[in-house]
Every structure is written in structure tokens, then in C-alpha cells.
């Protein structure tokens, strides 16, 4: 919603805060990666996905996203 209101930096920060607060939840980091893909920042998305894959190597949903 923040992004739709033209508040991209605030939207990114909310997702970063969620990622940091929910370290054991791969979905929080996946949301951040999806945000980066949707906003034209594939390098940042790949960084998040690579980090996720290291932390959760057996996550099939993640592997599909990363490949």
C-alpha cells in the first residue's frame, strides 16, 4: 500500500524491518525479494534470495523462485 501511494522508501523499510524481526520466517525475506523484483531491482532481489537459500536450503518454493 505504501508503494502504491508513492512511498517506495517507506515500503522498503517496512519489509526490511519485517525481515529482520522474523529471521526464522522465509516468507518475510521472500516478500522483500518480490518487492525488489517488482520495483526493478533484480540485484537486490537475488541477494535476498541467495541469503534465503543459504539459510533454508531445503525450501522447494524458494528454489523455484531462485532458479
N, C-alpha and C positions, 0 to 999 in steps of 0.2 A: 504494500500500500504506500509506503514512504516513497519507493522508487517511482510509482505511478504519479505521485504528487511532485515529481521533480527533485526529490531529496535523496539522490543516489548515495552521497557520503554517509548520511544517517542510516539508510537502509543497510549499507555495507557494514557499518559499525554494529548494528543490532545483530546481524548474522555472525560477525566476529565474536561478539560477546556471548552469543548462544554457543558457538563452537567451543569457546574457552570454558564456559560454565558446564558444558555437557561433554566432557572429554571422552567418556565411555560410550557415547551415543554417536554412531557413524552417520546417522541422518542429519545431525546438526552441521557437520562438516560437508556432507553431500549437498545440503541446501546452499551453503556458501559457494561451492563449486558450480552448482547450477546457476546461481546469481551471476558469477563471473562469466560463464558461457553466454548467458542471456544479455549481458551488457558489453559483450565484445572484448572480453579479457581472457582469452583462452590460456595464456601462460599462467595466470593466477589460478585458473580452474585446474590445470594439470598439476600444479604444485599441491593444491588441496587433495586432489585425487591420489597422487603419489604418496602423500603422507598417510592418507586413509588406508591405502593398500599395504603399507608397511605395518600399520597398527592392527589392521583387520584382514590378514592375508586370505582367510577362508570365505570372505564375504562375496558370494557369487554375483549379487546385484551390483556390487562395486566393480568387480572385474569386468562386467559387461559395460559399465559406464566408462571405464578407463580405456578399454580397448576400442 
